[in-house]
Amino acid sequence: MKSISYLILGLSLLLTSACIKKTEAPQTNKPKTLLVGTDAAYAPFESENASKEILGFDVEILKAVAAKAEIELQFINTPWEGLFTQLASGDRDILISAITINDARKAQMDFSDPYFEAVQLIVVPAKSKVQKSEDLKKLKVGVQTGTTGDDVVSSLLGKSNPNIKRFEGTPLALKELQNDAIDAVVADNGVINNFLANNKSTFKVISDKAFAKESYGIAVKKGNAELLEKINKGLAAIKSDGTYDRIYQTYFAEKK
C-alpha cells in the first residue's frame, strides 16, 4: 500500500509540475536592444549634458533611423580610442560618432550609406600668417587622436613629428590654442564651427582645397548584412520624408 501511495503521490507531483509549466507566462518576441557606441565629446554630433544624457545630431539621426527600422537602441559613451575594438569584439552593435568612411576602416567594419559630408578646417589665431595647409609644416598643430584630422596632419608633417600634439578631443585642442600652447588645430568643419559659435575667441578659420571632402557613416560589425540593410532602409526613409532635413537644420541652420 505504501508503494502505491508513493506512486500516486509521485504522479500527482508530476501533474502539478506540468500544470505550473503550462501556466507560466509565455515568452515574448521583444527585439534585442542594440548597443550603440559613441564618443560623446564631439559636439554638435554627440555630447553629454549635466544629467549624463547623450545628445546631438548623430543621436537624433540614429534614433530616427531606428524608429523607421523598428529596432531598439541604447547609447553608451565610449572613448574614441576603444570604439572600433568594442565593435569588433561584439560589445557594441552599432557605432555612430562622426566616423569618416575610408578604405582602412571599411576593411574592419561595414558602413551604411553616408549621412553627413564633412571637410577638415584649419583654426589659427587671428594674427597668424597661416593661409594654407603647407604653412603648418613648421608649426605645432593640435588634432584629436585617431581622427581624419590626425591623418591629414600626419601626412603633412610626418606621423612621428613631435610638432603634432594629439588630444583626446577637439575641444581640448582648441582650448590649448586659446592658451597659445599650440599654433593651429585641424579638425572637422562641424565641430570647429560649433565651437566657434559657442565660445568667444579671436580665431580665424582657413579652408584648403588640399583637404578632400569626407563622408560620415554608421558602422556595424563586418558581415552583419541584416542590420546594415535595416539601417540603410531607415536612413533612406528619413531622407525622403523630410526628417533628416529637419534634424540637420536644428544643428547646422541650413538645408542639406
Secondary structure, DSSP 4 states (H G I P E B T S, - for coil): -HHHHHHHHHHHHHHHHHHHHHHSPPPP-PPPEEEEEE-SEETTTEEE-TT--EESHHHHHHHHHHHHHT-EEEEEE--HHHHHHHHHHTS-SEE-SSPBP-HHHHTTEEE-S--EEE-EEEEEETT----SGGGGTTS-EEEETTSHHHHHHHHHH-TT-TTEEEESSHHHHHHHHHTTSSSEEEEEHHHHHHHHHHS---EEEE--TTS--EEE--EEETT-HHHHHHHHHHHHHHHHSSHHHHHHHHHHSS--
